[in-house]
Every structure is written in structure tokens, then in C-alpha cells.
């Protein structure tokens, strides 16, 4: 059977075929996933090693799913024996939904995430004698909500397959790449019962120490490139990079719901994806990483920078 698969792959490459489709076949898979929704708080003039950083106590989840034609659905579960650090980092309640739709020419993504419960993950950057292994500032009152939609057009869709790298309903037979054009819309909000800046750092944040609520709306465009390298007959590595600009509106409020700062400005956005694996006609193995970042800022405030993986 392996010899027949290798022979088929060699034949496809000799015929200058770049991709083959398995979209009419049902794909079943098991997977592990870990997502993050970190944010940073800074003021202009602060050095990079004294920026307040918050993280949720994210979990590693195990799941199962299926793919058929253009649609894929997966469900993941939290296994308690893997995630057992709540005494140090506190508990995070989260809801993370994501839908990816891959067509021949386009990739669409929509996501909704809700995280309640964060911890201050870098007190050592401010206080050298702080023992982070024994004590962290836990903030169960901090909540973040993200709602986003994006679409990417693939120019070289006749030879390059985005589905081969991230959905596995196709296989890239020969190495190929494509330039990309994208658009995005996102809503982001942070809310807390007390000031987002902890009491220990009030002196470091004279302009934003009273902030208890942030919300932003962004519309943006981006441009980039992606390439899949096929090594041998079945092993592949894909990289994707997109950079762009946003038109962004921001409102910051204090604990009395009074507006501290609001306005509109231009900002940047960036997306990095990396995937690698083995894609055979009847089975596949792979791993994918996504990094999405955009700063939310206005006048003397630069808050926050959001990362999702």
C-alpha cells in the first residue's frame, strides 16, 4: 500500500499537478488545542520591560472533529488532570468559538471569545524580589470579549491550496505559494470591577490608573504572502504572513462609567500562521500555529496589545 501511494505521488508530480482534492470524502480527526487571549497595558514613554501584562489561565484541551467539503467542525474538552495550576494562576472561565470556511479562492474566519479571570504574569519586571513561583496577583473580575470576522483572497488559487495546509481536504503535491489580500472587522472589550492597573503599579500609570473599561471597533485591510513547501511526497511546511492597517475607534472609561479617552485613529495589524505535517490519501498528521496581533491606542494611551494563539 505504501509503495502504491508513493507511486501515485510521483506520477502526480511528473504530470505537473500541484494539488488534489479530497473534499468529497469525510475526514475524521483528533486534536489538541490551546488558545490564549493575553493583553498588555502601557503608556507612551514606558520602556518595554515595564509593561503590565495579563494572561488568562488557559487550558490545553483535547478534541475530536470532522471535515467534509467546505465545512469543518471540532469540539474540545478540558481534561482536569492536565490543567492543575488554579491555586497559583486562578480560574479562567472561557468560551471560544471559531468557524473557518475554505473555498478555492477565499478563506473566511469568524470568532467569538469570552474570557473571565486573569492574572498579572510579569511582576518580576517591576519588582526584582517578587517570587512569581509562589505568588501572583489574580484578577477574577477582569473579563475580555472579542468578536471578529475576516476574509482572505488567494491570488494563485489554481496552484496553491490553503485547504491543504489548514483543513486537510486537499493535498499540495508540488510546492507553491500565493500573494494574499485580506479584510477584517473586530470588536474588542475589557471590563473590570476595580482598576485594571493593580494597586502596586498605580505610580507607573499616572494617565490610565483609573481605567476600568475599554472598548474598540476596528476595520482593516492587509496584504501578505503564503507558501507551502512539499518535501518528498507527503511532508509539508506552510508559512503565512500578513501585515495591514486598521481604522480604529476607542473608548476608555473609569469605574464610574465616565469617559476618560475616546476617538479614532489609524493602527496596524498582523497575522502569522505556521503549519506542518504529513498529508496522505487516507491519513494525515499535522500541527498549526496562529498569531494575531493589533494594538488599541489613543493619544497618551496605548492599550492594550492583544494576542491570540
Phi, psi and omega per residue, in radians:
X1 nan -0.762 3.121
X2 -1.100 -0.703 3.125
X3 -1.108 -0.680 3.108
X4 -1.143 -0.717 3.106
X5 -1.081 -0.780 3.136
X6 -1.098 -0.693 3.132
X7 -1.121 -0.721 3.105
X8 -1.103 -0.769 -3.141
X9 -1.095 -0.738 3.110
X10 -1.098 -0.685 3.135
X11 -1.123 -0.741 3.123
X12 -1.101 -0.700 3.133
X13 -1.186 -0.679 3.114
X14 -1.129 -0.580 3.127
X15 -1.448 0.136 3.093
X16 1.090 0.553 3.049
X17 -1.431 2.300 -3.099
X18 -1.666 -0.491 -3.114
X19 -2.729 2.665 3.064
X20 -2.254 2.675 -3.042
X21 -1.900 2.408 2.983
X22 -2.057 0.363 -2.993
X23 -1.153 -0.361 3.116
X24 -1.486 0.000 3.123
X25 -1.889 2.518 3.123
X26 -1.367 2.202 3.101
X27 -1.887 2.281 3.104
X28 -2.025 2.481 -3.082
X29 -2.651 2.723 2.961
X30 -1.957 2.596 -3.102
X31 -2.713 2.790 2.990
X32 -2.042 2.496 -3.070
X33 -2.533 2.492 3.030
X34 -2.413 2.168 -3.123
X35 -2.046 2.653 -3.107
X36 -2.307 2.605 3.028
X37 -2.407 1.208 -3.102
X38 -1.428 2.735 2.964
X39 -2.545 2.702 3.139
X40 -2.117 2.618 3.109
X41 -2.189 2.182 -3.134
X42 -2.506 2.854 2.987
X43 -2.112 2.662 3.132
X44 -0.982 2.377 3.141
X45 1.688 -0.249 3.108
X46 -1.260 2.479 3.060
X47 -1.344 2.737 -2.984
X48 -1.156 -0.406 -3.109
X49 -1.583 0.212 3.055
X50 -2.336 0.915 3.120
X51 -1.955 2.250 -3.140
X52 -1.174 2.204 -3.090
X53 -2.177 2.214 3.086
X54 -2.006 2.509 3.090
X55 -2.384 2.564 2.950
X56 -1.399 2.780 3.036
X57 -1.454 1.395 -3.037
X58 -1.280 2.624 -3.099
X59 -1.928 2.660 2.954
X60 -1.602 2.096 -3.062
X61 -1.968 2.634 3.092
X62 -1.932 2.356 -3.081
X63 -2.520 3.088 3.106
X64 -2.447 2.693 -3.129
X65 -2.872 -3.069 3.128
X66 -2.510 2.780 3.026
X67 -2.375 2.446 3.120
X68 -2.694 2.187 -3.061
X69 0.953 -2.111 -3.062
X70 -1.600 -0.059 -2.984
X71 -1.957 2.522 3.025
X72 -2.450 2.511 -3.128
X73 -2.487 2.309 3.102
X74 -2.363 2.582 3.111
X75 -2.229 2.224 -3.101
X76 -2.048 2.653 -3.084
X77 -2.228 2.589 3.096
X78 -1.528 2.101 3.099
X79 -1.738 1.963 -2.980
X80 -1.044 -0.555 -3.099
X81 -1.246 -0.278 3.082
X82 -1.494 -0.651 -3.041
X83 -1.909 1.693 -3.024
X84 -2.335 0.691 -3.085
X85 -2.040 0.466 -3.080
X86 -1.200 -0.464 3.128
X87 -1.101 -0.566 -3.128
X88 -1.595 -0.799 -2.992
X89 -1.805 -0.027 -3.125
X90 1.375 3.119 -3.111
X91 -1.839 2.367 3.057
X92 -1.989 2.152 2.980
X93 -1.631 2.264 -3.037
X94 -2.490 2.656 2.982
X95 -2.331 2.183 -3.070
X96 -2.389 1.857 -3.134
X97 -1.993 2.376 3.137
X98 -2.511 2.360 3.090
X99 -2.190 2.126 3.076
X100 -1.975 2.279 3.080
X101 -2.129 2.140 -3.104
X102 -1.995 2.071 2.974
X103 -1.901 -3.079 -3.131
X104 -1.129 -0.659 -3.041
X105 -1.854 -0.303 -2.971
X106 -2.331 2.707 2.945
X107 -2.239 2.121 3.131
X108 -1.934 2.491 3.112
X109 -2.407 2.359 2.986
X110 -2.331 2.481 -3.112
X111 -2.553 2.557 3.043
X112 -2.346 2.151 -3.138
X113 -2.315 2.519 3.123
X114 -2.405 2.147 3.131
X115 -2.246 2.203 3.066
X116 -2.182 2.053 -3.105
X117 1.973 1.895 -3.126
X118 -2.273 2.919 3.000
X119 -2.397 2.620 3.101
X120 -1.368 1.962 -2.928
X121 -1.714 0.005 -3.133
X122 -2.365 0.823 3.101
X123 -1.071 -0.443 3.139
X124 -1.121 -0.409 3.107
X125 -1.202 -0.391 -3.140
X126 -1.809 -0.629 -3.069
X127 -2.262 1.870 -3.024
X128 -1.148 -0.381 -3.100
X129 -1.646 0.160 -3.136
X130 -1.371 2.244 3.122
X131 -1.689 1.667 -3.092
X132 -1.209 -0.319 3.130
X133 -1.283 -0.380 -3.107
X134 -1.861 -0.469 -3.019
X135 -2.630 2.291 3.027
X136 -2.331 2.618 3.068
X137 -1.384 2.000 -3.098
X138 -1.742 2.331 -3.112
X139 -2.140 1.438 3.118
X140 -1.187 -0.222 -3.102
X141 -1.499 -0.226 -3.108
X142 -1.425 2.246 3.133
X143 -2.215 2.401 3.019
X144 -2.168 2.516 3.096
X145 -2.317 2.335 3.115
X146 -2.280 2.328 3.028
X147 -2.293 2.152 -3.072
X148 -2.501 2.628 3.054
X149 -2.376 2.435 3.094
X150 -2.598 2.705 3.079
X151 -2.456 2.470 -3.126
X152 -2.246 2.243 3.075
X153 -1.667 2.327 -3.100
X154 -1.826 1.956 -3.044
X155 -1.214 -0.789 -3.077
X156 -1.652 0.910 -3.053
X157 -1.283 -0.232 3.107
X158 -1.248 -0.527 -3.107
X159 -1.954 -0.523 -3.077
X160 -1.787 2.411 3.136
X161 -2.094 2.002 3.031
X162 -1.281 -0.484 3.138
X163 -1.185 -0.510 -3.141
X164 -1.155 -0.573 -3.083
X165 -1.503 -0.555 -2.966
X166 -2.183 -0.144 3.101
X167 -2.206 -0.376 3.077
X168 1.160 0.329 3.031
X169 -1.565 -0.014 2.990
X170 -2.399 2.939 3.081
X171 -2.265 2.268 3.061
X172 -1.433 2.021 -3.083
X173 -1.537 -0.663 3.104
X174 -2.152 2.610 3.130
X175 -1.060 2.419 -3.142
X176 -2.823 2.835 3.118
X177 -2.568 3.109 -3.118
X178 -2.771 2.556 2.921
X179 -1.323 2.680 -3.027
X180 -2.290 2.564 3.036
X181 -2.276 2.214 -3.040
X182 -2.264 2.765 3.014
X183 -2.362 2.642 -3.064
X184 -2.613 2.671 3.046
X185 -2.396 2.356 -3.122
X186 -2.587 2.540 2.971
X187 -2.059 2.371 -3.133
X188 -2.441 2.433 3.128
X189 -2.523 2.520 3.027
X190 -2.199 2.347 3.119
X191 -2.436 2.498 3.129
X192 -2.536 2.712 3.109
X193 -1.389 -0.414 3.053
X194 -2.265 3.073 -3.068
X195 -0.965 2.386 3.129
X196 -1.066 -0.652 3.078
X197 -1.306 2.129 -3.133
X198 -1.161 2.782 -3.073
X199 -0.990 -0.600 -3.099
X200 -1.135 -0.320 -3.032
X201 -2.041 0.205 -3.080
X202 -0.992 -0.635 -3.129
X203 -1.208 -0.384 3.133
X204 -1.405 -0.283 -3.021
X205 -2.248 1.183 -3.093
X206 -1.135 -0.471 -3.085
X207 -1.651 -0.223 -3.053
X208 -2.368 0.304 -3.063
X209 -1.207 -0.353 -3.088
X210 -1.699 0.025 -3.062
X211 -1.186 2.271 3.076
X212 -2.177 -0.096 -3.079
X213 -2.673 2.365 3.085
X214 -2.384 2.470 3.039
X215 -2.542 2.534 -3.137
X216 -2.544 2.651 3.035
X217 -2.244 2.278 -3.072
X218 -2.284 2.413 2.977
X219 -2.160 2.269 -3.045
X220 -2.591 2.886 3.027
X221 -2.241 2.713 3.137
X222 -2.623 2.813 -3.133
X223 -2.410 2.522 -3.112
X224 -2.922 -2.859 -3.087
X225 -2.594 2.565 3.059
X226 -2.390 2.631 -3.122
X227 -2.593 2.413 3.036
X228 -1.972 2.173 3.071
X229 -1.733 2.144 3.093
X230 -1.739 2.146 -3.100
X231 -1.992 2.129 -3.022
X232 1.224 -2.494 -3.129
X233 -1.697 -0.440 -2.942
X234 -2.304 -0.404 -3.086
X235 -1.400 2.401 -3.126
X236 -2.410 2.685 3.003
X237 -2.342 2.226 3.118
X238 -2.104 2.442 3.017
X239 -2.262 2.496 -3.131
X240 -2.427 2.330 3.098
X241 -2.379 2.235 3.076
X242 -2.339 2.389 3.091
X243 -2.265 2.535 -3.106
X244 -2.848 -2.952 -3.126
X245 -2.242 2.646 3.105
X246 -2.133 2.597 2.835
X247 -1.725 2.105 -2.880
X248 -2.247 2.368 3.005
X249 -1.978 2.407 -3.067
X250 -2.334 2.439 2.981
X251 -2.299 2.222 3.080
X252 -2.043 2.343 -3.090
X253 -2.229 2.696 3.061
X254 -1.566 -3.011 -3.064
X255 -1.258 -0.251 3.066
X256 -1.651 0.189 3.134
X257 1.172 0.399 3.052
X258 -1.567 2.415 -3.104
X259 -1.261 2.185 3.076
X260 -1.644 -0.729 -3.132
X261 -2.607 2.534 3.062
X262 -2.768 2.746 3.125
X263 2.713 -3.032 -3.117
X264 -2.267 2.555 3.099
X265 -2.816 3.040 3.056
X266 -1.650 2.521 3.100
X267 -2.533 3.125 -3.078
X268 -1.861 2.869 2.984
X269 -2.550 2.719 -3.131
X270 -2.665 2.540 3.112
X271 -2.367 2.306 3.041
X272 -2.181 2.289 3.028
X273 -2.216 2.513 3.077
X274 -2.455 2.297 3.118
X275 -2.471 2.544 3.038
X276 -2.656 2.736 -3.131
X277 2.956 -2.921 3.106
X278 -2.145 2.179 -3.080
X279 -2.142 1.873 3.124
X280 -1.979 2.895 -3.101
X281 -1.003 -0.571 -3.061
X282 -2.001 -0.111 -3.122
X283 -2.730 2.730 3.098
X284 -2.608 2.679 3.066
X285 -2.381 2.377 -3.123
X286 -2.866 2.941 3.089
X287 -2.498 2.442 -3.135
X288 -2.324 2.557 3.141
X289 -2.301 2.329 3.114
X290 -2.251 2.302 3.093
X291 -2.185 2.134 -3.098
X292 -2.249 2.189 -3.045
X293 -2.415 2.407 2.961
X294 -2.660 2.304 3.130
X295 -1.424 2.530 3.050
X296 -1.985 2.022 -2.991
X297 -2.592 2.751 3.048
X298 -2.827 2.318 3.140
X299 0.749 -2.074 -3.054
X300 -1.385 -0.075 -3.120
X301 -1.797 2.487 2.973
X302 -2.335 1.589 -2.979
X303 -2.726 2.416 -0.311
X304 -1.750 -3.118 2.881
X305 -1.777 2.234 -2.983
X306 -1.906 2.305 3.094
X307 -2.133 2.428 3.011
X308 -2.409 2.336 -3.105
X309 -2.170 nan nan
